[in-house]
């Protein structure tokens, strides 16, 4: 069994979610008769590994079954619950990724109580992204003296990122900011590298210049990436892990922000979830069968609102001590609504203690 719990402050809503995994099984993860060295299942919430279970090393595990029960707490915010399949390469001392099954947090309720086989998908380095980036974009209109036609500029500020992926036990992120113009040209700028952090604070601002009407003589003497009829089409912000060496920088995710609707005084200021590269959607093995994973999950979600939403209920509960017969009181009825009276005993006792209607022994 595994559970998800969360807490927030006194305002807004708190969500307490729980899941129970009854069994996990696989089929078709290798050819019949093939023996995998150290086949294991890893359960991740976001990029955080929460559980790892192995099969017997000497067993043929083309159709492995995991019957263990496990329980753990997970953070309130995450995007995917993922099940990764690995085979340990003992000579190389590395884990070979065989595939994964990922379920979006908002889709977990769809799997409640269902026993089903889910297709295992290949793992692509460019698709393993997570985290988000805070970007501000605004259009500036600059009018020079004696110039009847103003110049348009786009100001881009990369504020910060959060919950980026960790690469080889490290994360040294930086961002590249690419402006795509309607004339198919583009301009690229980049932030500074932030060392050893998955939540970098960049606070870097970039200006991309557009050009208004100019005379032909001025245009001949001016170098610009933007032509007279060009405009700002799309902004792309990509996050990278700085890894100088043979293999180069590691892609951590990107966002694409359309600018067709950008106008003076109307800025875009938001957090954007990082997305995989376009190439990641075109798997190198689109028709390969990696097998299936069998899951049966029990998922429940409890919504806890701010205290003032419960004033009426709390007042009725506090009046329970004076209700005759007691079976007509709210406290009694709450106990009858749940499978185990112990579920309401502790909360009710806390309410009565807080309001001085009972005293500790």
Backbone torsions as a table, in degrees:
resi	resn	phi	psi	omega
1	UNK	NA	141.8	172.9
2	UNK	-136.5	145.9	-172.7
3	UNK	-125.3	154.8	174.9
4	UNK	-121.9	130.2	-179.7
5	UNK	-131.4	153.2	178.9
6	UNK	-153.8	158.8	177.8
7	UNK	-139.8	144.8	172.3
8	UNK	-130.9	-179.8	-178.7
9	UNK	-74.0	-165.4	-173.7
10	UNK	-75.4	-11.9	177.9
11	UNK	-108.7	159.5	178.7
12	UNK	81.7	-153.9	-176.4
13	UNK	-122.6	146.9	171.2
14	UNK	-111.8	145.3	-179.5
15	UNK	-120.6	128.2	175.1
16	UNK	-118.8	108.2	-176.5
17	UNK	-111.3	147.8	178.7
18	UNK	-138.2	148.6	178.0
19	UNK	-136.4	147.7	174.7
20	UNK	-129.8	124.1	178.3
21	UNK	-97.1	115.5	-177.8
22	UNK	-84.8	-41.2	175.9
23	UNK	-158.9	154.1	176.4
24	UNK	-132.8	126.7	179.3
25	UNK	-140.4	160.4	-179.2
26	UNK	-131.1	157.9	172.0
27	UNK	-145.1	145.2	174.7
28	UNK	70.0	25.3	-179.0
29	UNK	-83.2	-6.7	174.1
30	UNK	-156.3	172.4	178.5
31	UNK	-71.5	150.4	179.8
32	UNK	-57.2	132.1	178.9
33	UNK	88.1	-12.5	179.9
34	UNK	-76.3	140.0	179.6
35	UNK	-112.9	125.6	177.2
36	UNK	-91.7	144.8	-173.4
37	UNK	-67.0	-55.3	-174.9
38	UNK	-145.3	71.3	-176.9
39	UNK	-72.6	132.5	-179.2
40	UNK	-144.8	159.1	177.2
41	UNK	-114.3	131.6	178.8
42	UNK	-120.2	130.0	177.8
43	UNK	-103.3	122.8	-180.0
44	UNK	-118.9	141.7	165.3
45	UNK	-114.8	110.4	-168.2
46	UNK	66.9	-129.9	177.4
47	UNK	-100.2	2.8	-177.9
48	UNK	-88.1	120.7	177.8
49	UNK	-80.0	124.0	-176.7
50	UNK	-108.3	-26.0	-178.7
51	UNK	-156.0	145.4	179.1
52	UNK	-140.2	125.8	-179.5
53	UNK	-131.6	140.0	-177.1
54	UNK	-113.2	157.3	169.6
55	UNK	-92.0	170.8	175.0
56	UNK	-65.1	136.5	-173.0
57	UNK	-65.5	-31.8	-175.2
58	UNK	-89.8	-1.9	-177.5
59	UNK	-84.9	147.4	170.9
60	UNK	-79.5	120.5	-167.6
61	UNK	-119.8	41.8	174.5
62	UNK	-67.8	-26.3	177.9
63	UNK	-131.6	63.4	-175.3
64	UNK	-70.5	152.6	177.4
65	UNK	-127.4	130.4	177.0
66	UNK	-112.0	118.0	-177.4
67	UNK	-109.7	6.0	-177.0
68	UNK	-70.5	148.5	171.7
69	UNK	-99.8	136.4	178.4
70	UNK	-144.4	153.1	-175.5
71	UNK	-138.7	139.9	178.9
72	UNK	-160.8	161.3	175.8
73	UNK	-99.8	146.6	179.9
74	UNK	-129.3	158.7	-179.8
75	UNK	-68.0	162.4	-178.6
76	UNK	-67.0	-38.5	-176.0
77	UNK	-103.8	119.7	171.1
78	UNK	-157.8	162.6	-175.8
79	UNK	-106.2	-36.8	-175.2
80	UNK	-136.2	140.6	163.4
81	UNK	-98.2	118.7	-171.4
82	UNK	-123.1	144.4	175.1
83	UNK	-118.8	113.9	-178.5
84	UNK	-104.8	142.0	176.6
85	UNK	-108.9	127.6	-179.6
86	UNK	-128.7	150.0	169.7
87	UNK	-123.7	124.0	-175.6
88	UNK	-77.6	124.0	173.7
89	UNK	-92.2	96.8	-174.0
90	UNK	-64.0	-43.2	178.5
91	UNK	-59.7	-39.9	-178.6
92	UNK	-89.1	-10.2	-179.5
93	UNK	56.0	43.9	178.3
94	UNK	-134.6	159.4	176.4
95	UNK	-98.4	126.4	176.5
96	UNK	-91.1	120.1	-179.7
97	UNK	-78.5	122.6	-177.9
98	UNK	-96.1	-28.2	-179.4
99	UNK	163.1	-178.0	-178.2
100	UNK	-155.1	161.7	168.8
101	UNK	-127.8	124.6	-179.0
102	UNK	-122.1	138.7	178.6
103	UNK	-124.8	126.7	177.5
104	UNK	-65.8	146.6	-179.7
105	UNK	-56.5	-43.4	-177.3
106	UNK	-71.3	-10.9	179.5
107	UNK	-101.2	-2.2	-175.4
108	UNK	-59.7	-35.3	-177.8
109	UNK	-64.4	-22.9	180.0
110	UNK	-69.4	-19.1	-177.1
111	UNK	-100.5	4.5	-176.5
112	UNK	-62.8	122.9	175.1
113	UNK	72.2	5.8	-177.6
114	UNK	-99.8	135.0	175.2
115	UNK	-102.5	109.8	-172.9
116	UNK	-149.3	159.1	176.1
117	UNK	-96.3	131.7	179.8
118	UNK	-116.1	136.2	-177.0
119	UNK	-67.5	132.0	175.7
120	UNK	-81.5	130.6	-177.5
121	UNK	-108.9	151.2	178.3
122	UNK	-66.7	154.1	178.5
123	UNK	-104.0	120.1	178.8
124	UNK	-110.5	136.6	-177.2
125	UNK	-58.1	-35.8	-178.4
126	UNK	-75.6	-16.3	-179.1
127	UNK	-93.6	-12.3	-177.9
128	UNK	-85.1	71.9	-178.4
129	UNK	-117.4	155.1	174.5
130	UNK	-158.9	172.9	179.5
131	UNK	93.2	-178.1	-178.3
132	UNK	-148.8	163.9	-177.0
133	UNK	-132.2	141.9	179.5
134	UNK	-100.7	118.3	-174.8
135	UNK	-127.6	136.8	172.1
136	UNK	-115.8	132.5	179.3
137	UNK	-132.6	129.8	176.5
138	UNK	-142.5	149.6	178.5
139	UNK	-96.2	128.1	179.4
140	UNK	-108.8	140.5	176.3
141	UNK	-117.6	115.3	-176.6
142	UNK	-113.3	123.8	-179.8
143	UNK	-112.7	115.5	178.1
144	UNK	-78.3	156.5	178.6
145	UNK	-61.2	135.8	179.5
146	UNK	63.7	21.1	179.2
147	UNK	-114.8	115.3	-176.7
148	UNK	-76.1	-17.6	-176.4
149	UNK	-115.8	116.1	-177.4
150	UNK	-71.4	158.1	177.0
151	UNK	-101.6	134.8	-179.9
152	UNK	-99.9	136.4	177.5
153	UNK	-134.3	151.7	174.1
154	UNK	-113.9	125.1	176.9
155	UNK	-100.3	125.3	-179.1
156	UNK	-119.7	126.6	177.2
157	UNK	-120.5	120.5	174.9
158	UNK	-91.8	105.6	-175.2
159	UNK	-76.9	-63.5	-173.9
160	UNK	-165.3	170.7	173.5
161	UNK	-128.8	164.1	175.8
162	UNK	-144.9	147.7	173.8
163	UNK	55.5	46.3	177.3
164	UNK	-74.1	160.9	178.7
165	UNK	-70.7	150.6	176.6
166	UNK	-99.3	130.7	-177.9
167	UNK	-114.8	115.2	180.0
168	UNK	50.7	50.0	175.7
169	UNK	65.2	21.0	-179.0
170	UNK	-149.1	159.9	174.5
171	UNK	-151.9	108.1	177.6
172	UNK	-118.7	80.2	-169.2
173	UNK	-83.0	152.6	166.5
174	UNK	-147.0	164.9	-177.7
175	UNK	-120.3	141.4	169.2
176	UNK	-107.5	136.3	-177.5
177	UNK	-117.4	115.7	-175.5
178	UNK	-116.0	124.7	175.7
179	UNK	-99.8	121.7	175.8
180	UNK	-100.8	127.0	-179.1
181	UNK	-99.8	162.0	-178.4
182	UNK	-68.5	-16.4	177.2
183	UNK	-91.2	17.2	175.3
184	UNK	75.6	-0.6	176.8
185	UNK	-86.6	164.4	-179.2
186	UNK	-147.5	158.9	-178.8
187	UNK	-134.6	133.9	-174.2
188	UNK	-120.6	134.1	173.1
189	UNK	-133.3	165.5	-177.2
190	UNK	-144.3	155.8	179.0
191	UNK	-87.6	178.7	172.0
192	UNK	-76.9	159.1	177.6
193	UNK	-84.5	134.0	174.4
194	UNK	-107.2	126.3	-172.4
195	UNK	-88.4	137.9	168.2
196	UNK	52.8	56.3	177.5
197	UNK	-154.9	141.1	173.4
198	UNK	-99.8	-1.3	177.6
199	UNK	-130.1	66.1	-175.3
200	UNK	-71.2	144.2	172.5
201	UNK	-104.8	107.9	-177.3
202	UNK	-90.8	-57.4	-177.3
203	UNK	54.1	41.1	179.4
204	UNK	-103.1	134.6	-178.3
205	UNK	-116.0	137.4	-179.5
206	UNK	-128.8	145.7	178.1
207	UNK	-116.5	126.5	174.4
208	UNK	-112.9	124.2	-172.0
209	UNK	-96.9	133.6	171.3
210	UNK	-105.2	166.7	-175.9
211	UNK	-123.9	130.8	173.7
212	UNK	-84.1	-160.2	179.4
213	UNK	-70.9	135.7	176.4
214	UNK	-136.2	160.3	177.4
215	UNK	-73.7	159.1	-179.3
216	UNK	-61.7	-35.4	180.0
217	UNK	-66.6	-42.0	178.2
218	UNK	-64.4	-37.2	-176.7
219	UNK	-67.9	-33.8	180.0
220	UNK	-69.1	-29.0	-177.9
221	UNK	-95.6	7.0	-175.0
222	UNK	-120.2	132.4	176.0
223	UNK	-99.1	124.8	177.9
224	UNK	-154.4	150.1	176.4
225	UNK	-79.1	-13.4	-175.6
226	UNK	-107.6	126.3	177.9
227	UNK	-85.1	173.5	-175.5
228	UNK	-57.8	-41.6	-176.8
229	UNK	-94.4	10.4	-179.1
230	UNK	-87.6	157.9	177.4
231	UNK	-146.7	175.5	179.8
232	UNK	-82.4	123.7	-175.9
233	UNK	-106.5	-50.2	-174.5
234	UNK	-154.3	143.3	175.9
235	UNK	-110.6	131.3	177.8
236	UNK	-120.0	126.6	177.5
237	UNK	-116.9	116.9	179.8
238	UNK	-114.5	138.9	179.1
239	UNK	-106.8	135.3	-176.7
240	UNK	-130.9	152.0	168.8
241	UNK	-95.0	124.0	-177.3
242	UNK	-72.6	109.7	-176.8
243	UNK	-136.4	76.0	178.9
244	UNK	-63.9	138.5	-178.5
245	UNK	148.9	-159.6	-174.2
246	UNK	-65.0	-42.6	-172.7
247	UNK	-89.6	-13.4	175.2
248	UNK	77.3	-171.3	-176.5
249	UNK	-67.1	151.0	-176.9
250	UNK	-106.3	128.3	-179.9
251	UNK	-70.8	130.9	-179.2
252	UNK	-113.6	-9.6	179.5
253	UNK	138.9	164.4	-179.6
254	UNK	-149.5	163.0	172.9
255	UNK	-132.3	149.2	177.3
256	UNK	-120.5	123.5	-176.2
257	UNK	-116.9	109.7	177.9
258	UNK	-68.7	143.3	-176.3
259	UNK	-116.7	10.3	-177.4
260	UNK	-62.8	-29.7	-176.9
261	UNK	-98.9	10.3	-178.9
262	UNK	-75.7	130.3	-179.2
263	UNK	-140.4	159.1	179.5
264	UNK	-57.3	133.7	-179.8
265	UNK	83.5	-5.1	179.1
266	UNK	-118.4	96.7	-176.4
267	UNK	-98.0	158.0	172.9
268	UNK	-104.9	117.6	-178.4
269	UNK	-137.6	102.1	-172.6
270	UNK	-159.6	164.2	169.0
271	UNK	-89.7	135.1	179.7
272	UNK	-121.7	131.0	173.8
273	UNK	-69.6	134.4	176.6
274	UNK	-68.2	141.8	-176.9
275	UNK	-120.8	158.6	175.6
276	UNK	-68.0	163.5	174.0
277	UNK	-70.9	157.5	179.4
278	UNK	-57.1	-36.2	-177.7
279	UNK	-65.6	-22.3	-177.7
280	UNK	-69.2	-26.0	-179.6
281	UNK	-74.7	-16.4	178.1
282	UNK	-102.3	87.4	-175.3
283	UNK	-63.8	143.9	177.7
284	UNK	-70.8	-15.0	177.1
285	UNK	-130.1	66.6	-172.4
286	UNK	-64.9	-27.6	-175.4
287	UNK	-108.2	4.1	-178.2
288	UNK	-73.4	142.8	179.1
289	UNK	-100.4	110.6	-178.8
290	UNK	-95.1	4.3	179.8
291	UNK	97.1	-170.8	-176.3
292	UNK	-137.4	156.6	177.4
293	UNK	-117.6	133.2	179.2
294	UNK	-101.6	124.8	-177.3
295	UNK	-131.2	144.3	167.6
296	UNK	-135.1	109.6	-176.5
297	UNK	-113.1	145.8	169.2
298	UNK	-114.8	120.2	-173.5
299	UNK	-127.0	128.2	175.1
300	UNK	-131.3	149.8	-179.2
301	UNK	-132.3	126.4	179.9
302	UNK	-113.4	131.0	-179.1
303	UNK	-107.3	121.1	-179.6
304	UNK	-111.1	117.3	-176.7
305	UNK	-91.2	176.8	177.5
306	UNK	-63.2	157.6	-170.9
307	UNK	-57.4	-38.8	-173.5
308	UNK	-66.7	-17.7	176.7
309	UNK	-68.1	-18.8	-175.3
310	UNK	-106.4	14.6	-177.8
311	UNK	-59.6	-45.6	-178.3
312	UNK	-63.8	-44.8	179.2
313	UNK	-64.6	-41.3	-179.9
314	UNK	-63.0	-39.7	178.8
315	UNK	-64.9	-38.8	177.8
316	UNK	-66.8	-38.5	178.5
317	UNK	-63.5	-42.9	-177.8
318	UNK	-67.2	-22.9	177.5
319	UNK	-83.4	-4.2	-175.1
320	UNK	-61.5	-32.6	-176.4
321	UNK	-67.1	-19.7	-179.4
322	UNK	-104.7	6.0	-178.4
323	UNK	-86.4	132.6	174.5
324	UNK	-125.8	130.7	-6.2
325	UNK	-73.2	161.6	-176.5
326	UNK	-62.4	-25.5	-179.2
327	UNK	-68.3	-11.4	177.8
328	UNK	-95.3	0.3	-177.6
329	UNK	-82.9	156.7	179.1
330	UNK	-63.6	-39.5	-179.6
331	UNK	-59.8	-42.1	178.9
332	UNK	-66.1	-43.9	-178.2
333	UNK	-64.5	-36.0	176.9
334	UNK	-62.3	-38.7	177.9
335	UNK	-65.9	-28.5	179.3
336	UNK	-80.0	-17.6	-175.9
337	UNK	-84.1	-14.5	-176.3
338	UNK	-110.7	160.1	-177.8
339	UNK	-69.8	-30.3	179.5
340	UNK	-132.3	124.5	-178.9
341	UNK	-61.6	-19.9	179.0
342	UNK	-63.6	-24.4	-179.4
343	UNK	-65.4	-29.0	-178.7
344	UNK	-106.6	-12.1	-177.7
345	UNK	-60.4	-49.8	-177.3
346	UNK	-66.3	-46.6	177.8
347	UNK	-60.4	-41.5	180.0
348	UNK	-65.8	-40.2	178.7
349	UNK	-61.6	-39.3	178.7
350	UNK	-64.2	-40.2	179.0
351	UNK	-63.4	-46.3	-179.3
352	UNK	-65.7	-38.8	177.8
353	UNK	-63.9	-43.1	-177.3
354	UNK	-62.7	-33.6	-177.8
355	UNK	-99.9	11.9	173.4
356	UNK	70.2	22.3	179.5
357	UNK	-90.0	-14.2	170.1
358	UNK	-135.3	158.5	179.0
359	UNK	-125.1	147.3	178.6
360	UNK	-67.5	149.9	178.2
361	UNK	-72.1	NA	NA
